[in-house]
């Protein structure tokens, strides 16, 4: 049997002989090309199935309703709603606390429902209605919920307060006379590191016109934290 010819691929090598280096280089190129083609095909199919065009990485026009007024801006696909509200519109009431969707300090209302603004991409709210804490007192005075928070000392440092106010506002719109348990459930996605939760519960109930007694859970919690 004739032995297989080997060549280092140097000068003078027969044209029909493929060096090991050339073979591996060609194999790698083919693999990369196949992978790229496959990835592009998958992306095209996903785009077709989703009915959405690929955008970015640069800024993309964005329009939505902000505190009752239509607004226009531009945002990169990576930017969150919280980023846009604070940096593009100067609405700094919503705070970045944990940036993990657990503390509730960044809560705003999306079409009337409370969401964590740090966990929602800005481009996802195109055409939607967004309400922030700044939009709750456009008439020059405090909203009933804000007034109740002040009256019942439901804040200390105030960092988490806008989120609590927005969630309480959404709750009272959907359920004007909630029970204490319903208030606690609605606010369960918020953290107050100052320990003002008992006052917050009382404020929410007061804003709803729901009477509380000295034996309520809110009072018990207040004494426990004293």
HELIX and SHEET records of a PDB file:
HELIX    1   1 UNK A   20  UNK A   50  1                                  31    
HELIX    2   2 UNK A   81  UNK A   87  1                                   7    
HELIX    3   3 UNK A  117  UNK A  119  5                                   3    
HELIX    4   4 UNK A  122  UNK A  125  5                                   4    
HELIX    5   5 UNK A  133  UNK A  137  5                                   5    
HELIX    6   6 UNK A  144  UNK A  151  1                                   8    
HELIX    7   7 UNK A  161  UNK A  174  1                                  14    
HELIX    8   8 UNK A  180  UNK A  186  1                                   7    
HELIX    9   9 UNK A  187  UNK A  189  5                                   3    
HELIX   10  10 UNK A  197  UNK A  207  1                                  11    
HELIX   11  11 UNK A  217  UNK A  225  1                                   9    
SHEET    1   A 5 UNK A  69  UNK A  76  0                                        
SHEET    2   A 5 UNK A  59  UNK A  66 -1                                        
SHEET    3   A 5 UNK A 129  UNK A 131  1                                        
SHEET    4   A 5 UNK A 107  UNK A 110 -1                                        
SHEET    5   A 5 UNK A 113  UNK A 116 -1                                        
END                                                                             
